[in-house]
Amino acid sequence: MNLYNANQNTYISNNDMHIIEAIGEDSGARMTDIARKLNITVGSLTTSMNSLVNKGYVSRKRSE
């Protein structure tokens, strides 16, 4: 199932929804922690996160 966001003219996939759910409301979540929660590699998560950033569903910032 894909959901369509008419405002941004983008689709969100099941995979995207799982990632958003894993992030939850923890705005300080690290990529390593999210990948571990989803049982995927950080590289796979990075690819998916880049797509979500481009679609405007999430934002990223480097940890300090």
Phi and psi in degrees as GROMACS dihedral restraints (atoms count N, CA, C in turn):
[ dihedral_restraints ]
;  ai    aj    ak    al  type     phi  dphi    fc
    3     4     5     6     1  -119.4    20    10
    4     5     6     7     1   140.6    20    10
    6     7     8     9     1  -104.7    20    10
    7     8     9    10     1   141.0    20    10
    9    10    11    12     1  -105.7    20    10
   10    11    12    13     1   129.9    20    10
   12    13    14    15     1  -103.3    20    10
   13    14    15    16     1   101.2    20    10
   15    16    17    18     1   -64.6    20    10
   16    17    18    19     1   -31.1    20    10
   18    19    20    21     1   -64.7    20    10
   19    20    21    22     1   -36.1    20    10
   21    22    23    24     1  -107.2    20    10
   22    23    24    25     1    -1.0    20    10
   24    25    26    27     1    56.9    20    10
   25    26    27    28     1    43.9    20    10
   27    28    29    30     1  -135.1    20    10
   28    29    30    31     1   155.8    20    10
   30    31    32    33     1  -103.8    20    10
   31    32    33    34     1   149.6    20    10
   33    34    35    36     1  -122.0    20    10
   34    35    36    37     1   128.4    20    10
   36    37    38    39     1   -91.8    20    10
   37    38    39    40     1   172.7    20    10
   39    40    41    42     1   -58.3    20    10
   40    41    42    43     1   -42.0    20    10
   42    43    44    45     1   -58.6    20    10
   43    44    45    46     1   -45.7    20    10
   45    46    47    48     1   -59.2    20    10
   46    47    48    49     1   -42.7    20    10
   48    49    50    51     1   -65.4    20    10
   49    50    51    52     1   -37.4    20    10
   51    52    53    54     1   -63.7    20    10
   52    53    54    55     1   -40.7    20    10
   54    55    56    57     1   -66.3    20    10
   55    56    57    58     1   -45.1    20    10
   57    58    59    60     1   -61.1    20    10
   58    59    60    61     1   -40.5    20    10
   60    61    62    63     1   -64.2    20    10
   61    62    63    64     1   -40.6    20    10
   63    64    65    66     1   -65.8    20    10
   64    65    66    67     1   -34.7    20    10
   66    67    68    69     1   -68.2    20    10
   67    68    69    70     1   -41.9    20    10
   69    70    71    72     1    60.5    20    10
   70    71    72    73     1  -143.0    20    10
   72    73    74    75     1   -99.0    20    10
   73    74    75    76     1     9.7    20    10
   75    76    77    78     1   -82.9    20    10
   76    77    78    79     1    89.7    20    10
   78    79    80    81     1   -67.5    20    10
   79    80    81    82     1   -12.1    20    10
   81    82    83    84     1  -100.6    20    10
   82    83    84    85     1    12.4    20    10
   84    85    86    87     1   -62.0    20    10
   85    86    87    88     1   135.5    20    10
   87    88    89    90     1   -90.5    20    10
   88    89    90    91     1   150.9    20    10
   90    91    92    93     1   -56.1    20    10
   91    92    93    94     1   -40.4    20    10
   93    94    95    96     1   -60.5    20    10
   94    95    96    97     1   -43.3    20    10
   96    97    98    99     1   -67.4    20    10
   97    98    99   100     1   -41.5    20    10
   99   100   101   102     1   -65.1    20    10
  100   101   102   103     1   -45.3    20    10
  102   103   104   105     1   -61.5    20    10
  103   104   105   106     1   -41.7    20    10
  105   106   107   108     1   -62.4    20    10
  106   107   108   109     1   -42.7    20    10
  108   109   110   111     1   -62.0    20    10
  109   110   111   112     1   -35.9    20    10
  111   112   113   114     1   -90.3    20    10
  112   113   114   115     1    -6.2    20    10
  114   115   116   117     1    59.7    20    10
  115   116   117   118     1    44.9    20    10
  117   118   119   120     1  -130.2    20    10
  118   119   120   121     1   169.0    20    10
  120   121   122   123     1   -78.6    20    10
  121   122   123   124     1   158.1    20    10
  123   124   125   126     1   -63.9    20    10
  124   125   126   127     1   -34.2    20    10
  126   127   128   129     1   -62.0    20    10
  127   128   129   130     1   -43.5    20    10
  129   130   131   132     1   -64.6    20    10
  130   131   132   133     1   -41.3    20    10
  132   133   134   135     1   -64.2    20    10
  133   134   135   136     1   -40.4    20    10
  135   136   137   138     1   -58.2    20    10
  136   137   138   139     1   -45.1    20    10
  138   139   140   141     1   -60.0    20    10
  139   140   141   142     1   -46.3    20    10
  141   142   143   144     1   -67.4    20    10
  142   143   144   145     1   -40.3    20    10
  144   145   146   147     1   -64.6    20    10
  145   146   147   148     1   -40.1    20    10
  147   148   149   150     1   -58.7    20    10
  148   149   150   151     1   -40.3    20    10
  150   151   152   153     1   -64.2    20    10
  151   152   153   154     1   -43.9    20    10
  153   154   155   156     1   -65.8    20    10
  154   155   156   157     1   -36.4    20    10
  156   157   158   159     1   -63.6    20    10
  157   158   159   160     1   -46.0    20    10
  159   160   161   162     1   -63.2    20    10
  160   161   162   163     1   -32.1    20    10
  162   163   164   165     1   -81.0    20    10
  163   164   165   166     1   -11.7    20    10
  165   166   167   168     1    87.3    20    10
  166   167   168   169     1    14.3    20    10
  168   169   170   171     1   -88.1    20    10
  169   170   171   172     1   -26.2    20    10
  171   172   173   174     1  -138.3    20    10
  172   173   174   175     1   164.3    20    10
  174   175   176   177     1  -129.1    20    10
  175   176   177   178     1   156.7    20    10
  177   178   179   180     1  -126.4    20    10
  178   179   180   181     1   149.6    20    10
  180   181   182   183     1  -146.9    20    10
  181   182   183   184     1   150.4    20    10
  183   184   185   186     1   -71.9    20    10
  184   185   186   187     1   141.3    20    10
  186   187   188   189     1   -76.5    20    10
  187   188   189   190     1   156.0    20    10
